[in-house]
Amino acid sequence: MMERAVAGTKIRMMKGDITRIPVDVMVNAANSDLVGGGGVDGAIHRAGGPAIMLELNRIRPKNGCPTGGAVVTTAGDLPAKFVVHAVGPVWRGGRFQEDLDLASAYATSLDLACARGARTVSFPSISTGAYGYPVHKAAGVALSAVAGFLESRPGCLAGVFFVLFDEDTLKAYQKALAGLGSGGGSP
């Protein structure tokens, strides 16, 4: 496990199952239709139970959630108070503002968490599964976005946890965390 403080908030990297880590807000890597899916999205819906989808059905924007945006629901049976459903970009070679959209998904998630009084937030690696975003690039964008948010809102959160599914993803995020402030964590 690797950890570093940014503006008084601990950023921690760990390998594991995000659905089992107790936090105030668990972030889901959602699709824009907010209808559930595979990967992290499917795992969160399975572990959280039907309450999450029932609330999504009630609050779903007419045209879906835009890329880089997010919505909040109950956490159902998960060890959290809320789930933030963040929509990351599909990787299209990096020529279609994917980095800005990914950074927005992280910052919007943190903003929604702070607005609900959360002290702890967990993230998966957004967009690096079926959406094909290269993990080493996504890690730099994610860490830069989170650090920038924390520096602009000191004291809002006590801990941000990246709960990563496999060793390669964990190593990419650890490298990005180690490079924060030295230019190595930037997109």
C-alpha positions in Angstrom: 0.0 0.0 0.0 1.3 3.4 -1.0 0.2 6.7 0.6 0.9 10.4 0.2 -0.6 13.6 1.7 -1.8 16.4 -0.6 -3.1 19.5 1.1 -3.7 17.6 4.3 -5.6 14.7 2.6 -4.2 11.2 2.4 -4.2 9.7 -1.1 -3.8 5.9 -0.7 -3.3 3.2 -3.4 -4.4 -0.3 -2.8 -5.2 -3.5 -4.8 -8.6 -4.9 -4.0 -12.3 -5.0 -4.5 -13.8 -1.5 -4.3 -17.1 -2.9 -3.2 -15.6 -4.1 0.1 -13.8 -0.9 1.2 -15.8 1.2 3.7 -15.9 4.8 2.7 -18.4 7.7 2.7 -18.6 7.8 -1.1 -17.7 5.0 -3.5 -17.2 6.2 -7.1 -18.5 4.0 -9.9 -17.1 4.0 -13.5 -20.5 4.3 -15.1 -21.7 4.5 -18.7 -23.5 7.6 -20.0 -26.9 5.8 -20.0 -26.5 5.0 -16.3 -28.0 1.6 -16.9 -25.4 -0.6 -15.3 -22.8 -2.6 -17.2 -19.8 -4.8 -16.7 -16.5 -4.4 -14.9 -16.6 -2.0 -11.9 -20.1 -0.8 -12.8 -21.5 -4.4 -12.7 -19.7 -5.2 -9.5 -21.1 -2.1 -7.7 -24.7 -2.8 -8.9 -24.4 -6.5 -7.9 -23.0 -5.7 -4.4 -25.2 -2.7 -3.8 -28.5 -4.3 -4.8 -31.5 -3.0 -6.6 -31.8 0.3 -4.6 -29.0 1.9 -6.7 -30.8 1.2 -10.1 -34.1 2.2 -8.7 -32.7 5.6 -7.8 -30.8 5.9 -11.1 -34.1 5.2 -12.9 -35.7 8.1 -11.0 -32.9 10.7 -11.4 -31.4 9.8 -14.8 -31.1 12.8 -17.1 -33.2 12.6 -20.2 -30.2 12.4 -22.5 -28.0 10.5 -20.1 -25.0 11.8 -18.1 -22.4 13.6 -20.2 -18.9 12.4 -20.4 -16.9 13.9 -17.5 -20.1 14.3 -15.5 -21.5 12.3 -12.6 -24.7 11.7 -10.5 -25.2 10.5 -7.0 -27.3 7.7 -5.6 -27.8 5.7 -2.5 -25.2 3.1 -1.9 -27.7 0.3 -1.2 -26.0 -2.6 0.5 -22.4 -1.3 -0.1 -20.2 -0.2 2.8 -20.7 3.5 1.8 -23.3 6.3 2.2 -23.4 7.3 -1.4 -22.3 6.1 -4.9 -21.1 8.7 -7.4 -21.6 7.4 -10.9 -18.9 9.1 -13.0 -18.8 8.9 -16.8 -15.3 8.7 -18.2 -14.3 9.0 -21.8 -13.9 6.3 -24.4 -10.3 6.4 -25.5 -10.0 7.5 -29.2 -6.3 8.0 -29.4 -6.1 11.1 -27.2 -7.2 13.5 -29.9 -10.7 14.2 -28.6 -10.1 15.9 -25.2 -10.1 12.5 -23.4 -7.7 13.9 -20.8 -10.0 16.8 -20.0 -13.1 14.6 -19.8 -11.3 12.1 -17.5 -10.0 14.9 -15.2 -13.6 16.3 -15.1 -15.0 12.9 -14.1 -12.6 12.8 -11.1 -13.1 16.4 -10.1 -16.9 16.3 -10.4 -17.0 13.2 -8.3 -14.9 14.9 -5.6 -17.1 18.0 -5.7 -20.3 15.9 -5.3 -18.7 14.0 -2.4 -17.7 17.2 -0.6 -21.2 18.7 -1.2 -22.6 15.7 0.8 -20.2 16.1 3.7 -18.1 13.0 2.8 -14.7 12.6 4.4 -13.5 9.5 2.5 -13.9 8.6 -1.2 -12.8 5.5 -3.1 -12.1 5.5 -6.9 -11.6 2.7 -9.4 -9.4 3.4 -12.5 -12.1 5.2 -14.6 -12.2 4.5 -18.3 -9.3 1.9 -18.4 -11.4 -1.2 -18.8 -13.9 -1.5 -21.7 -13.3 2.2 -22.6 -9.7 1.4 -23.5 -7.9 4.4 -21.9 -4.2 3.4 -21.5 -3.7 2.9 -17.8 -0.4 4.7 -17.5 -2.0 7.8 -19.1 -5.2 7.6 -17.1 -3.2 7.3 -13.8 -1.4 10.6 -14.5 -4.6 12.4 -15.4 -6.4 10.9 -12.4 -3.8 11.9 -9.8 -3.3 15.3 -11.3 -7.0 16.0 -11.2 -7.4 14.7 -7.6 -4.4 16.6 -6.4 -5.6 19.8 -8.1 -9.0 19.5 -6.5 -7.5 18.8 -3.0 -5.2 21.8 -3.3 -8.2 24.0 -4.3 -10.4 22.7 -1.4 -8.0 21.9 1.5 -9.7 20.1 4.4 -12.7 19.0 2.4 -11.7 15.3 2.5 -9.6 13.2 4.9 -8.9 10.4 2.5 -9.0 9.5 -1.2 -8.5 5.8 -1.9 -7.7 4.3 -5.3 -8.9 0.7 -5.1 -7.4 -1.0 -8.1 -8.2 -4.4 -9.4 -4.9 -5.7 -10.6 -1.1 -5.4 -10.0 -0.3 -3.6 -13.3 -2.9 -0.9 -12.6 -1.8 -0.5 -9.1 1.8 0.0 -10.3 0.8 2.6 -12.8 -1.1 4.6 -10.2 1.7 4.2 -7.6 4.1 5.6 -10.3 1.8 8.6 -11.0 1.4 9.3 -7.2 5.2 9.2 -6.8 5.6 11.7 -9.6 3.1 14.2 -8.3 4.7 17.6 -7.9 7.7 16.6 -10.0 6.0 16.7 -13.4 5.8 12.9 -13.5 2.1 12.7 -12.4 0.8 15.1 -15.1 -1.0 14.0 -18.2 
